[in-house]
Amino acid sequence: MVLPKKQINQIRDFNRQYTQALGVLDKRLLGPTLNWTEARVLLEIKLNHCPTPLALARLLDLDKSYTSRIIKKLVQKQLVSKTASTQDLRSVTLTLTAKGDEVARDLDQKSQEQIRWLLRNLNAAEQEEFYTGIRKLAQLLTKGKS
């Protein structure tokens, strides 16, 4: 089944509203040092313990060479360190530096604050409804990608 054009446009409209609400295009949110992809990579290394560039590329559905360039920037900014893998000398293990861990914690805290701010005018029942809707949307998106 293919959705009618009107419904597809409503989904696209929602995407624009949601990315605007999240501040995806607002450079002030992340500060001058990181773009959205770099911030996401940094958080994935911390939160999901993605130990290799290949694992990151697969998780985020990024091109391997683009992932490599992002990691190179994060290493230059002294946020990530690379260590040769003991199992496969062609591979490296990624870890956050102390500075990278601090930046990742700050990003995580800002994200928490951002969600609280977005939901500030909703009562408890509305917040629960929002949460349930997000969970259902995530479930359907996962099913749609497979």
CNS distance restraints for C-alpha pairs under 8 A (distance, minus, plus):
assign (resid   3 and name CA) (resid   7 and name CA) 6.20 0.50 0.50
assign (resid   3 and name CA) (resid   8 and name CA) 6.33 0.50 0.50
assign (resid   4 and name CA) (resid   8 and name CA) 6.39 0.50 0.50
assign (resid   5 and name CA) (resid   9 and name CA) 6.08 0.50 0.50
assign (resid   6 and name CA) (resid  10 and name CA) 6.29 0.50 0.50
assign (resid   7 and name CA) (resid  11 and name CA) 6.28 0.50 0.50
assign (resid   8 and name CA) (resid  12 and name CA) 6.25 0.50 0.50
assign (resid   9 and name CA) (resid  13 and name CA) 6.03 0.50 0.50
assign (resid  10 and name CA) (resid  14 and name CA) 6.15 0.50 0.50
assign (resid  11 and name CA) (resid  15 and name CA) 6.25 0.50 0.50
assign (resid  12 and name CA) (resid  16 and name CA) 6.36 0.50 0.50
assign (resid  13 and name CA) (resid  17 and name CA) 6.22 0.50 0.50
assign (resid  14 and name CA) (resid  18 and name CA) 5.95 0.50 0.50
assign (resid  15 and name CA) (resid  19 and name CA) 6.04 0.50 0.50
assign (resid  16 and name CA) (resid  20 and name CA) 6.06 0.50 0.50
assign (resid  17 and name CA) (resid  21 and name CA) 6.05 0.50 0.50
assign (resid  18 and name CA) (resid  22 and name CA) 6.11 0.50 0.50
assign (resid  19 and name CA) (resid  23 and name CA) 6.15 0.50 0.50
assign (resid  19 and name CA) (resid  24 and name CA) 5.43 0.50 0.50
assign (resid  19 and name CA) (resid  25 and name CA) 7.74 0.50 0.50
assign (resid  20 and name CA) (resid  24 and name CA) 6.15 0.50 0.50
assign (resid  20 and name CA) (resid  25 and name CA) 7.01 0.50 0.50
assign (resid  21 and name CA) (resid 118 and name CA) 7.40 0.50 0.50
assign (resid  22 and name CA) (resid 114 and name CA) 7.32 0.50 0.50
assign (resid  23 and name CA) (resid  29 and name CA) 6.96 0.50 0.50
assign (resid  24 and name CA) (resid  36 and name CA) 7.26 0.50 0.50
assign (resid  26 and name CA) (resid  30 and name CA) 7.90 0.50 0.50
assign (resid  27 and name CA) (resid  31 and name CA) 6.08 0.50 0.50
assign (resid  27 and name CA) (resid  32 and name CA) 6.92 0.50 0.50
assign (resid  27 and name CA) (resid  35 and name CA) 7.56 0.50 0.50
assign (resid  28 and name CA) (resid  32 and name CA) 7.16 0.50 0.50
assign (resid  29 and name CA) (resid 110 and name CA) 7.90 0.50 0.50
assign (resid  30 and name CA) (resid  34 and name CA) 6.17 0.50 0.50
assign (resid  30 and name CA) (resid  35 and name CA) 6.95 0.50 0.50
assign (resid  30 and name CA) (resid  36 and name CA) 7.47 0.50 0.50
assign (resid  30 and name CA) (resid  39 and name CA) 7.64 0.50 0.50
assign (resid  30 and name CA) (resid 107 and name CA) 7.22 0.50 0.50
assign (resid  34 and name CA) (resid  38 and name CA) 5.78 0.50 0.50
assign (resid  34 and name CA) (resid  39 and name CA) 5.98 0.50 0.50
assign (resid  35 and name CA) (resid  39 and name CA) 6.16 0.50 0.50
assign (resid  36 and name CA) (resid  40 and name CA) 6.10 0.50 0.50
assign (resid  37 and name CA) (resid  41 and name CA) 6.14 0.50 0.50
assign (resid  37 and name CA) (resid  70 and name CA) 7.89 0.50 0.50
assign (resid  38 and name CA) (resid  42 and name CA) 6.14 0.50 0.50
assign (resid  38 and name CA) (resid  70 and name CA) 6.19 0.50 0.50
assign (resid  38 and name CA) (resid  71 and name CA) 7.99 0.50 0.50
assign (resid  38 and name CA) (resid  74 and name CA) 7.33 0.50 0.50
assign (resid  39 and name CA) (resid  43 and name CA) 6.19 0.50 0.50
assign (resid  39 and name CA) (resid 104 and name CA) 7.67 0.50 0.50
assign (resid  39 and name CA) (resid 107 and name CA) 7.59 0.50 0.50
assign (resid  40 and name CA) (resid  44 and name CA) 6.06 0.50 0.50
assign (resid  41 and name CA) (resid  45 and name CA) 6.20 0.50 0.50
assign (resid  41 and name CA) (resid  56 and name CA) 7.19 0.50 0.50
assign (resid  42 and name CA) (resid  46 and name CA) 6.45 0.50 0.50
assign (resid  42 and name CA) (resid  79 and name CA) 7.98 0.50 0.50
assign (resid  42 and name CA) (resid  80 and name CA) 7.83 0.50 0.50
assign (resid  42 and name CA) (resid  96 and name CA) 7.68 0.50 0.50
assign (resid  42 and name CA) (resid 100 and name CA) 7.44 0.50 0.50
assign (resid  42 and name CA) (resid 104 and name CA) 6.33 0.50 0.50
assign (resid  43 and name CA) (resid  47 and name CA) 5.76 0.50 0.50
assign (resid  43 and name CA) (resid  48 and name CA) 7.86 0.50 0.50
assign (resid  43 and name CA) (resid 104 and name CA) 5.70 0.50 0.50
assign (resid  43 and name CA) (resid 107 and name CA) 7.83 0.50 0.50
assign (resid  43 and name CA) (resid 108 and name CA) 7.62 0.50 0.50
assign (resid  44 and name CA) (resid  48 and name CA) 5.13 0.50 0.50
assign (resid  44 and name CA) (resid  49 and name CA) 6.62 0.50 0.50
assign (resid  44 and name CA) (resid  50 and name CA) 6.34 0.50 0.50
assign (resid  44 and name CA) (resid  56 and name CA) 7.49 0.50 0.50
assign (resid  45 and name CA) (resid  49 and name CA) 4.87 0.50 0.50
assign (resid  45 and name CA) (resid  50 and name CA) 4.84 0.50 0.50
assign (resid  45 and name CA) (resid  51 and name CA) 6.83 0.50 0.50
assign (resid  45 and name CA) (resid  56 and name CA) 7.80 0.50 0.50
assign (resid  45 and name CA) (resid  94 and name CA) 7.20 0.50 0.50
assign (resid  45 and name CA) (resid  95 and name CA) 6.81 0.50 0.50
assign (resid  45 and name CA) (resid  96 and name CA) 7.17 0.50 0.50
assign (resid  46 and name CA) (resid  50 and name CA) 7.57 0.50 0.50
assign (resid  46 and name CA) (resid  95 and name CA) 7.78 0.50 0.50
assign (resid  46 and name CA) (resid  96 and name CA) 6.98 0.50 0.50
assign (resid  46 and name CA) (resid 101 and name CA) 7.34 0.50 0.50
assign (resid  46 and name CA) (resid 104 and name CA) 7.15 0.50 0.50
assign (resid  50 and name CA) (resid  55 and name CA) 5.89 0.50 0.50
assign (resid  50 and name CA) (resid  56 and name CA) 5.95 0.50 0.50
assign (resid  50 and name CA) (resid  94 and name CA) 7.38 0.50 0.50
assign (resid  51 and name CA) (resid  55 and name CA) 6.88 0.50 0.50
assign (resid  51 and name CA) (resid  56 and name CA) 7.88 0.50 0.50
assign (resid  51 and name CA) (resid  92 and name CA) 7.90 0.50 0.50
assign (resid  51 and name CA) (resid  93 and name CA) 4.97 0.50 0.50
assign (resid  51 and name CA) (resid  94 and name CA) 5.03 0.50 0.50
assign (resid  51 and name CA) (resid  95 and name CA) 7.03 0.50 0.50
assign (resid  52 and name CA) (resid  56 and name CA) 6.44 0.50 0.50
assign (resid  52 and name CA) (resid  91 and name CA) 7.21 0.50 0.50
assign (resid  52 and name CA) (resid  92 and name CA) 5.97 0.50 0.50
assign (resid  52 and name CA) (resid  93 and name CA) 5.00 0.50 0.50
assign (resid  52 and name CA) (resid  94 and name CA) 5.66 0.50 0.50
assign (resid  53 and name CA) (resid  57 and name CA) 6.12 0.50 0.50
assign (resid  53 and name CA) (resid  64 and name CA) 7.56 0.50 0.50
assign (resid  53 and name CA) (resid  67 and name CA) 6.66 0.50 0.50
assign (resid  53 and name CA) (resid  68 and name CA) 6.80 0.50 0.50
assign (resid  53 and name CA) (resid  71 and name CA) 7.69 0.50 0.50
assign (resid  53 and name CA) (resid  92 and name CA) 7.45 0.50 0.50
assign (resid  53 and name CA) (resid  93 and name CA) 7.77 0.50 0.50
assign (resid  53 and name CA) (resid  94 and name CA) 7.37 0.50 0.50
assign (resid  54 and name CA) (resid  58 and name CA) 6.16 0.50 0.50
assign (resid  54 and name CA) (resid  64 and name CA) 6.82 0.50 0.50
assign (resid  55 and name CA) (resid  59 and name CA) 6.04 0.50 0.50
assign (resid  56 and name CA) (resid  60 and name CA) 5.99 0.50 0.50
assign (resid  56 and name CA) (resid  61 and name CA) 7.98 0.50 0.50
assign (resid  56 and name CA) (resid  62 and name CA) 7.83 0.50 0.50
assign (resid  56 and name CA) (resid  67 and name CA) 7.46 0.50 0.50
assign (resid  57 and name CA) (resid  61 and name CA) 5.46 0.50 0.50
assign (resid  57 and name CA) (resid  62 and name CA) 4.68 0.50 0.50
assign (resid  57 and name CA) (resid  63 and name CA) 6.27 0.50 0.50
assign (resid  57 and name CA) (resid  64 and name CA) 5.78 0.50 0.50
assign (resid  57 and name CA) (resid  67 and name CA) 5.97 0.50 0.50
assign (resid  58 and name CA) (resid  62 and name CA) 6.63 0.50 0.50
assign (resid  62 and name CA) (resid  66 and name CA) 6.79 0.50 0.50
assign (resid  62 and name CA) (resid  67 and name CA) 6.30 0.50 0.50
assign (resid  63 and name CA) (resid  67 and name CA) 6.13 0.50 0.50
assign (resid  64 and name CA) (resid  68 and name CA) 6.11 0.50 0.50
assign (resid  65 and name CA) (resid  69 and name CA) 6.30 0.50 0.50
assign (resid  66 and name CA) (resid  70 and name CA) 6.27 0.50 0.50
assign (resid  67 and name CA) (resid  71 and name CA) 6.19 0.50 0.50
assign (resid  68 and name CA) (resid  72 and name CA) 6.11 0.50 0.50
assign (resid  69 and name CA) (resid  73 and name CA) 6.31 0.50 0.50
assign (resid  70 and name CA) (resid  74 and name CA) 6.29 0.50 0.50
assign (resid  71 and name CA) (resid  75 and name CA) 6.08 0.50 0.50
assign (resid  71 and name CA) (resid  80 and name CA) 7.39 0.50 0.50
assign (resid  72 and name CA) (resid  76 and name CA) 6.17 0.50 0.50
assign (resid  73 and name CA) (resid  77 and name CA) 6.16 0.50 0.50
assign (resid  74 and name CA) (resid  78 and name CA) 6.24 0.50 0.50
assign (resid  74 and name CA) (resid  79 and name CA) 5.30 0.50 0.50
assign (resid  74 and name CA) (resid  80 and name CA) 5.53 0.50 0.50
assign (resid  75 and name CA) (resid  79 and name CA) 5.76 0.50 0.50
assign (resid  75 and name CA) (resid  80 and name CA) 4.82 0.50 0.50
assign (resid  75 and name CA) (resid  81 and name CA) 5.82 0.50 0.50
assign (resid  75 and name CA) (resid  82 and name CA) 7.68 0.50 0.50
assign (resid  78 and name CA) (resid  97 and name CA) 6.80 0.50 0.50
assign (resid  78 and name CA) (resid  99 and name CA) 6.93 0.50 0.50
assign (resid  78 and name CA) (resid 100 and name CA) 7.00 0.50 0.50
assign (resid  79 and name CA) (resid  96 and name CA) 5.87 0.50 0.50
assign (resid  79 and name CA) (resid  97 and name CA) 5.29 0.50 0.50
assign (resid  79 and name CA) (resid  98 and name CA) 7.48 0.50 0.50
assign (resid  79 and name CA) (resid  99 and name CA) 5.58 0.50 0.50
assign (resid  79 and name CA) (resid 100 and name CA) 3.74 0.50 0.50
assign (resid  79 and name CA) (resid 101 and name CA) 7.40 0.50 0.50
assign (resid  79 and name CA) (resid 103 and name CA) 7.82 0.50 0.50
assign (resid  80 and name CA) (resid  94 and name CA) 6.66 0.50 0.50
assign (resid  80 and name CA) (resid  95 and name CA) 5.66 0.50 0.50
assign (resid  80 and name CA) (resid  96 and name CA) 4.45 0.50 0.50
assign (resid  80 and name CA) (resid  97 and name CA) 5.31 0.50 0.50
assign (resid  80 and name CA) (resid 100 and name CA) 6.05 0.50 0.50
assign (resid  81 and name CA) (resid  94 and name CA) 5.85 0.50 0.50
assign (resid  81 and name CA) (resid  95 and name CA) 5.43 0.50 0.50
assign (resid  81 and name CA) (resid  96 and name CA) 6.12 0.50 0.50
assign (resid  81 and name CA) (resid  97 and name CA) 6.17 0.50 0.50
assign (resid  82 and name CA) (resid  92 and name CA) 5.87 0.50 0.50
assign (resid  82 and name CA) (resid  93 and name CA) 5.61 0.50 0.50
assign (resid  82 and name CA) (resid  94 and name CA) 4.90 0.50 0.50
assign (resid  82 and name CA) (resid  95 and name CA) 6.64 0.50 0.50
assign (resid  83 and name CA) (resid  92 and name CA) 5.28 0.50 0.50
assign (resid  83 and name CA) (resid  93 and name CA) 5.11 0.50 0.50
assign (resid  83 and name CA) (resid  94 and name CA) 6.60 0.50 0.50
assign (resid  84 and name CA) (resid  88 and name CA) 7.93 0.50 0.50
assign (resid  84 and name CA) (resid  89 and name CA) 6.13 0.50 0.50
assign (resid  84 and name CA) (resid  90 and name CA) 7.70 0.50 0.50
assign (resid  84 and name CA) (resid  91 and name CA) 6.26 0.50 0.50
assign (resid  84 and name CA) (resid  92 and name CA) 4.42 0.50 0.50
assign (resid  84 and name CA) (resid  93 and name CA) 6.20 0.50 0.50
assign (resid  85 and name CA) (resid  89 and name CA) 5.58 0.50 0.50
assign (resid  85 and name CA) (resid  90 and name CA) 7.53 0.50 0.50
assign (resid  85 and name CA) (resid  91 and name CA) 5.52 0.50 0.50
assign (resid  85 and name CA) (resid  92 and name CA) 4.90 0.50 0.50
assign (resid  85 and name CA) (resid  93 and name CA) 5.77 0.50 0.50
assign (resid  96 and name CA) (resid 100 and name CA) 5.02 0.50 0.50
assign (resid  96 and name CA) (resid 101 and name CA) 5.55 0.50 0.50
assign (resid  97 and name CA) (resid 101 and name CA) 6.02 0.50 0.50
assign (resid  98 and name CA) (resid 102 and name CA) 6.26 0.50 0.50
assign (resid  99 and name CA) (resid 103 and name CA) 6.26 0.50 0.50
assign (resid 100 and name CA) (resid 104 and name CA) 6.02 0.50 0.50
assign (resid 101 and name CA) (resid 105 and name CA) 6.07 0.50 0.50
assign (resid 102 and name CA) (resid 106 and name CA) 6.20 0.50 0.50
assign (resid 103 and name CA) (resid 107 and name CA) 6.16 0.50 0.50
assign (resid 104 and name CA) (resid 108 and name CA) 6.08 0.50 0.50
assign (resid 105 and name CA) (resid 109 and name CA) 6.10 0.50 0.50
assign (resid 106 and name CA) (resid 110 and name CA) 6.13 0.50 0.50
assign (resid 107 and name CA) (resid 111 and name CA) 6.12 0.50 0.50
assign (resid 108 and name CA) (resid 112 and name CA) 6.26 0.50 0.50
assign (resid 109 and name CA) (resid 113 and name CA) 6.20 0.50 0.50
assign (resid 110 and name CA) (resid 114 and name CA) 5.98 0.50 0.50
assign (resid 111 and name CA) (resid 115 and name CA) 6.34 0.50 0.50
assign (resid 112 and name CA) (resid 116 and name CA) 6.35 0.50 0.50
assign (resid 113 and name CA) (resid 117 and name CA) 6.08 0.50 0.50
assign (resid 114 and name CA) (resid 118 and name CA) 6.16 0.50 0.50
assign (resid 115 and name CA) (resid 119 and name CA) 6.26 0.50 0.50
assign (resid 116 and name CA) (resid 120 and name CA) 5.85 0.50 0.50
assign (resid 119 and name CA) (resid 127 and name CA) 6.63 0.50 0.50
assign (resid 122 and name CA) (resid 126 and name CA) 5.43 0.50 0.50
assign (resid 122 and name CA) (resid 127 and name CA) 5.78 0.50 0.50
assign (resid 123 and name CA) (resid 127 and name CA) 6.13 0.50 0.50
assign (resid 124 and name CA) (resid 128 and name CA) 6.21 0.50 0.50
assign (resid 125 and name CA) (resid 129 and name CA) 6.17 0.50 0.50
assign (resid 126 and name CA) (resid 130 and name CA) 6.05 0.50 0.50
assign (resid 127 and name CA) (resid 131 and name CA) 6.13 0.50 0.50
assign (resid 128 and name CA) (resid 132 and name CA) 6.06 0.50 0.50
assign (resid 129 and name CA) (resid 133 and name CA) 6.07 0.50 0.50
assign (resid 130 and name CA) (resid 134 and name CA) 6.17 0.50 0.50
assign (resid 131 and name CA) (resid 135 and name CA) 6.21 0.50 0.50
assign (resid 132 and name CA) (resid 136 and name CA) 6.20 0.50 0.50
assign (resid 133 and name CA) (resid 137 and name CA) 6.03 0.50 0.50
assign (resid 134 and name CA) (resid 138 and name CA) 6.09 0.50 0.50
assign (resid 135 and name CA) (resid 139 and name CA) 6.21 0.50 0.50
assign (resid 136 and name CA) (resid 140 and name CA) 6.19 0.50 0.50
assign (resid 137 and name CA) (resid 141 and name CA) 6.03 0.50 0.50
assign (resid 138 and name CA) (resid 142 and name CA) 6.15 0.50 0.50
assign (resid 139 and name CA) (resid 143 and name CA) 6.31 0.50 0.50
assign (resid 140 and name CA) (resid 144 and name CA) 5.98 0.50 0.50
assign (resid 141 and name CA) (resid 145 and name CA) 6.23 0.50 0.50
assign (resid 142 and name CA) (resid 146 and name CA) 6.62 0.50 0.50
